Amino acid sequence: LTMGILKLCVVCILSLLIAATAFAPGNHCNVRQGIRSQSVSSTFRTSHQEKTLLFSFRPTNDESISTVEPHTLGKDWVTLGCIGTIGFLYWYWMVFGAAAASNGLPGIPDFLPMTPGWPPSQEDLQGPLDDAYHFFYLSEFLGKTDAPFAPPTRLAVYNVAEAWIFAMLPLLWKDSKRLPRPVLLGLWAILGINLTNAFLAPYLFVTEAFVPTTTEFREKNRLVSFTMGSIASAVALYAISQVLFATSIGDWNQFLNECKMDRTYFAFVVDLGLFSLFQPYLLRRVAGRNKSLDYVPFVGLMSWLFEVER
């Protein structure tokens, strides 16, 4: 309970920091005016109206207009279909897989582990509960000797996944296709941190499908990006150090066996794969980037967070 409260406090404090920075006086821009300018620019492609679009906002250091190429207006139906399929299958297989199988529903692959079962038992959920106690290695940092044991391989993969979704908030925050920021912040703090891609994949689908495309790229908040990037990098580096110095080949063989039997282990591996897939897509959609480094898992996101935009 203590670690759960501490985890909640960490997330809430960072959420308040982001909200306070974003909504501080001088960091607002006229969204309605921007939408109007976008409409004019898309209708009349003259040089004068393009200049009007670029200067219709009054950006600050936190929210300024970038000079990168704008989004193409209209939906990318292939991308939309892929993201929608991923989101549906993640919920159907990872979240409700055992329930679907127990009720005889079709489409459950043979390789999908059926633990946790349906309804899940206390024993089935003990692993995720133990993981939460080690969120961002807080129990190790605070020297909690009564922390429940969890295999170092599982903790490393779990914390890298948590650090990754944690560090995606500044990117989602600056997305011109995002949901209203209070909604985004609540979904990320409640669902994103706890359910990873059960939040991210449906969120990307909804924003891609229903939020109008704009032609604006806004610069990130440097303080928030640096802070969250530093925390995520520290957690990931510590996890890597644990993998290098605190695990053995036997530990990894045990982890792979658990992936075949326990859906929570399997979900960690799937999460890392999906984050690697979504990262370059988000960097292109939000920041207009298309660098080779964007395709390097986790590193590409860190490079954007620490990058000084000019």
Buried (B, 14 or more C-beta within 10 A) or exposed (E): EEBEEBBBEBBEEBBEBBBEBBEEEEBBBEEEEBBBBBEBBBEEEEEEBBEBBBEBBEBBEBBBBBEEEBBEEEEBEEBBEBBBEBBEBBBBBBBBBBBBBEEEEEEBEEEBBBBBBBEBEEEBEEBBEBBBBBBBBBBEEEEBEEBBEBBBBBBBBBBBBBBBBBBBBBBBBBBBBBBEBEEBBBBBBEBBBBBBBBBBBBBBBBBBEEBEBBBBBBBBBBEBBBBBBBBBBEBBEBBEEBBEEEBEEEBEEBBEEBBEEBBBBBBBBBBBEBBBBBBBBBBBBBBBBEBEBBBBBBEBBBBBBEBEBE
